[in-house]
Amino acid sequence: MLNFLMSKLVALHPGTRTPLAGRYEIKPVLTQTEVQFFHQLQRLAAGRCTILVKPRIADFVQHYGAHTFQSISQKHVDFLICRNEDMAPVFAIELDDWTHNSSRARKRDMFVNNLHGTIGLPLLRLPVWESGALEALVEKLSTAWFRGLEFIKLR
């Protein structure tokens, strides 16, 4: 029965368990800090833009060749802010916490910084401890928004 359903691409009934090798379970998409920041972004955006959560860089950066794809295929940004009318990326946000202190994370962050510099898409890095300072946050978001709109005009 299961093979028949899968061959017809019919969704399984909710709660149906199927055997797979390995162990899998649902986990939250965002940390609690990221959730709080996301809600703050939503309030500030007030529907004027679309906020994508954890998009893969390969989904919004054009790449040419296998090597370039491999360098971005497993990386994401925390948030991607897009224009509503055409979903054009305007700027990206990385919410930096203590996990960005390791040498591996710093190397990854440097790559992402350089990539954004190469493509011209603004990247706003926000230390998590600064995300609650509303006035400063609004100023940084506004600056990134207007820089991003200039980036879109230049394309």
VMD Tcl script that draws the C-alpha trace (Angstrom):
set ca {
  {0.00 0.00 0.00}
  {2.81 2.42 0.92}
  {4.60 1.85 -2.41}
  {1.33 2.49 -4.27}
  {0.77 5.78 -2.41}
  {4.33 6.93 -2.99}
  {4.20 6.01 -6.67}
  {1.08 8.17 -7.05}
  {2.70 11.04 -5.10}
  {-0.18 11.07 -2.68}
  {0.55 12.59 0.71}
  {0.41 10.14 3.53}
  {-2.25 10.54 6.16}
  {-1.01 12.81 8.95}
  {0.61 10.78 11.68}
  {1.55 7.90 9.37}
  {5.00 6.60 10.28}
  {7.25 5.07 7.64}
  {10.51 3.24 8.27}
  {13.75 4.96 7.20}
  {17.33 4.13 8.04}
  {18.71 6.59 10.58}
  {16.95 8.73 13.12}
  {14.93 11.82 12.23}
  {12.67 14.09 14.22}
  {11.20 17.56 13.92}
  {13.18 20.47 15.33}
  {12.47 24.20 15.50}
  {13.58 26.25 12.49}
  {14.78 29.12 14.68}
  {16.34 29.46 18.11}
  {14.28 31.26 20.74}
  {16.41 34.39 20.25}
  {15.87 34.24 16.47}
  {12.12 33.79 17.00}
  {11.98 36.92 19.17}
  {14.00 38.87 16.61}
  {11.79 37.58 13.76}
  {8.66 38.83 15.55}
  {10.35 42.18 16.10}
  {11.22 42.33 12.38}
  {7.63 41.50 11.47}
  {6.30 44.31 13.66}
  {8.77 46.80 12.18}
  {8.15 45.68 8.60}
  {4.38 45.99 9.02}
  {3.82 44.15 5.73}
  {6.01 46.50 3.67}
  {8.41 43.65 2.77}
  {8.66 39.88 2.94}
  {10.94 38.25 5.50}
  {12.34 34.86 4.53}
  {13.73 32.70 7.30}
  {16.95 30.70 6.83}
  {17.03 30.75 3.01}
  {19.87 28.86 1.36}
  {22.34 31.24 -0.23}
  {22.15 29.14 -3.42}
  {18.47 30.07 -3.65}
  {19.14 33.80 -4.03}
  {22.69 33.98 -5.42}
  {23.32 33.05 -9.04}
  {26.28 30.69 -9.27}
  {28.30 29.44 -12.22}
  {30.00 26.06 -12.06}
  {30.09 23.13 -9.67}
  {32.72 24.62 -7.37}
  {30.75 27.82 -6.78}
  {27.59 25.83 -6.11}
  {29.40 23.63 -3.60}
  {30.72 26.67 -1.77}
  {27.20 28.03 -1.16}
  {24.88 25.02 -1.31}
  {25.04 24.24 2.41}
  {25.06 27.82 3.69}
  {22.17 30.08 4.59}
  {21.56 33.50 6.07}
  {19.29 33.97 9.07}
  {16.87 36.33 7.32}
  {16.46 37.63 3.78}
  {14.43 40.80 3.32}
  {12.67 40.97 -0.06}
  {10.50 43.46 -1.90}
  {6.89 42.35 -1.83}
  {6.08 43.02 -5.47}
  {8.73 40.79 -7.05}
  {10.49 39.02 -4.15}
  {13.78 40.67 -5.17}
  {16.31 40.35 -2.34}
  {16.99 43.77 -0.78}
  {19.32 42.76 2.05}
  {20.25 39.85 4.30}
  {20.56 39.70 8.08}
  {22.86 37.55 10.18}
  {22.04 37.55 13.88}
  {25.40 36.85 15.51}
  {25.59 35.18 18.91}
  {28.28 33.23 20.77}
  {28.16 30.45 18.14}
  {29.98 32.79 15.75}
  {33.11 32.76 17.95}
  {34.63 29.48 16.77}
  {37.32 29.55 14.09}
  {35.09 27.51 11.77}
  {32.21 29.97 12.21}
  {34.51 32.97 11.69}
  {35.79 31.41 8.46}
  {32.21 30.82 7.28}
  {31.20 34.37 8.28}
  {34.16 35.83 6.36}
  {33.15 33.86 3.26}
  {29.54 35.08 3.54}
  {30.73 38.67 4.08}
  {32.98 38.46 1.01}
  {30.25 36.85 -1.07}
  {27.80 39.64 -0.25}
  {30.50 42.18 -1.05}
  {31.10 40.47 -4.40}
  {27.45 40.38 -5.44}
  {26.62 43.79 -3.95}
  {23.73 42.63 -1.77}
  {23.89 44.33 1.64}
  {24.47 42.04 4.61}
  {23.53 43.39 8.02}
  {25.36 41.63 10.85}
  {23.65 42.23 14.16}
  {25.19 41.07 17.43}
  {22.33 39.43 19.31}
  {22.87 41.68 22.33}
  {22.15 44.75 20.15}
  {18.92 43.41 18.66}
  {16.80 44.80 21.49}
  {17.92 48.43 21.06}
  {14.92 49.43 18.96}
  {15.99 52.90 17.80}
  {19.43 51.73 16.68}
  {17.89 48.65 15.05}
  {15.42 50.74 13.06}
  {18.26 52.95 11.85}
  {20.38 49.95 10.76}
  {17.44 48.26 9.04}
  {16.47 51.47 7.24}
  {20.03 52.04 6.03}
  {20.26 48.44 4.76}
  {16.86 48.77 3.05}
  {17.81 51.91 1.12}
  {21.23 50.50 0.18}
  {19.51 47.36 -1.02}
  {17.05 49.30 -3.15}
  {20.02 51.08 -4.76}
  {21.58 47.66 -5.40}
  {18.38 46.51 -7.16}
  {18.35 49.63 -9.38}
  {21.93 48.94 -10.48}
  {21.18 45.41 -11.67}
}
mol new
graphics top color blue
foreach p $ca { graphics top sphere $p radius 0.5 }
foreach p [lrange $ca 0 end-1] q [lrange $ca 1 end] { graphics top cylinder $p $q radius 0.2 }
display resetview
